[in-house]
C-alpha cells in the first residue's frame, strides 16, 4: 500500500495513487521502458526512462526494461547491449527485470487467433497502397475491405498459412475489425500482423509473421504485469486501440496507458531516423560522436549521469510537447562539476615566451590550488622555467582599448607566478606571424608574497615549456545551427551541418601530470571550460573534448 506521506507531483502520480486506493490491482505497481533495439538511446529517451523509473520508485514498484523487438529488419544485438549499458550508466538500472517482446511470440500469435475466433480480426489481401487508399482521410471515412466479411474458418486457415510461409511479403496482413468510419484513424481496421522474411537476431527464422507495435505492446504489458504503461504524448491517439485489444481479449486487471509530454531539445536532433542516417552515412564519428544527443555521445563529450538525471528531473512533468533549452543541461553540468573537479592550466594556441632575465638552468615549484571552490581538493606544484607558453590571444602588439592582457612594453601577472613585461616581439620572416615573445620578470612580484608596490590590469595562465605535454583538443558547437534545417529535403546532410561543429586544435600544451589522466576523467581548463578525456586518448597522445565553456547562458533557476 502507498504511504500517506508520499507527495503527488503530477497527474500520472495521482492516477497511480488513486488506483492503489481503489484496489485496482492485486499486484505490485509496475512501469516499463520499451525501446526498439534499432538505434542508441538519446536525451529524449532519458526523459521517458526517468518518468517511468521515478514513478516505480515512488510507489515501491517494479521497473521493466523491455525490448520491443518485433521487426527483424532493423534490430540487432549491438543495440540491445548499448541500451542496457546506457541505462545502467544513467543510474536507472532495471536490475534483473530485462525482457524481450520476441519471447512472447507464441502468446501474441494465440491472442491473434482468439480475435479471429471472436470475429474481431480478418486476413486482408489488399496491397499496401490499397489499404492506404481505403483508409480514408481525417475528413473522410474509410471504406471496408472486400475481405472484411470472410468467415472465421477462412481467416483461421489463411492466418495459419501466413505463419507457415505460404504467401509472399506484402500479399496478406491480419487486420483488426473495428470501425472504418471512426474519427480516430488508428481504429480503422489497423494491421495486427504482417509477413516479413528476415532472420531475427534472437529467434532466427522461427517466424515469418510479426505483430505490429500497437498490437504487441498492450499484450507485452499484460504478460509482464505492467500496471501503468507510461508513454509520450504522440501515442495518445493510440490509447483507444491499446484498450480495445485488452478489452476484446478480456484481460483481467488490464494495464493502463497514460501519456506525458514529449521533450525536444534546442540545437539537437533526436529523431532516430535522422541519427541513423548521420551515423550510417559516416557523417559523424559513430553513435557516440560528442556532437550527437545520444547518451553515448553525451557521455563521450563528458556529461555525467548525475547531470543528465538532474536535467530531466528539473524538467518535471510535461503535459504536452515542449522544448527545453540545451543551455539548461549545460548549466546543470557546470553546477555539478564546479566544486568537484581539478583545475589545470592548458594553453590551446601556444605562443612561446622566453624570460630573458630568468636563469638558464633554474626551475622552481609554485603552489597552485586545485579548485578555488573546494579547498579540500588541495594544492599541486607547478614547474616554472625560463621558457613558457601563453595563449596567442593573450598578447597584442598594439592593444585595443580595454585589452587587459600582455602587450609590448606592458606588464601582466602570470597566474600563481610573477609579473612579466614584454620587451621584444619575434616574427616569422616569411609570414610576419608572431612566433616568440621576449620578456623579463620581476622576482619581487611572486604570488603569495604580498607584493603591492604596483598593480597590473590582468592575469593570464601559462605552462612551462619543459614541464608540459602536447594535448589535442576538440571544441564543439551545435551540429546544426538551426534544427529546422534538418527537414529541408533540398539540401544534403553535408550542407545542413554546421561546418564549425567540431574544431580540433592539435598543438595545445598542458601541465605534465595530465598525461596520466584516465578516459572520461573531467577537468576544468582554466578560462577555457570543462573538458573530458576522450576515448581515443593514449599515454602517448592526450586528447580532450570540451564539454561546455565556463560561460553560463541559462537564464532559468540557478543552483
Secondary structure, 3 states (H helix, E strand, C coil): CCCCCCCCCCHHHHHHHHHHHCCCCCCCCEEEECCCCCCCCEHHHHHHHHHHHHHHHHCCCEEEEEECCCCCCCCCHHHHHHHHHHHHHHCCCCCCCEEEHHHHHHHHHHHHHHHHHCCCEEEECCCHHHHHHHCCCCCCCCCCCCCCCCCHHHHHHHHHHHHCCCCCCCCCEEEECCCCCCCCHHHCCCEEEEECCCCECCCECCCCEEECHHHHHHHHHHHHCCCEEEEEHHHHHHHHHHHHHHHHCCCCCCCEEEEECCEEECCCCCCHHHHHHHHHCCCCCCCCCCCCCEHHHHHHHCCCHHHHHHHHHHHCCCCCCEEECHHHHHHHHHHHHCCCCCEECEECCEEEEEECCCCCCCCEEEEEECCCCCHHHCEEEEEECCEEEEEHHHEECCCCCCCCCEEECCEEEECCCCEEEEEEEEECCCCCCEEEEEEEEEHHHCCCCCCCCCCCCCEECCEECCCEEEEEEEEECCCCCCHHHHHCCCCCHHHHCCCCCEEEEEEEEEEHHHHHCCCCCEEEECCCEEEEECCCCCCCCEEEEEEECCCCCCCCCCC
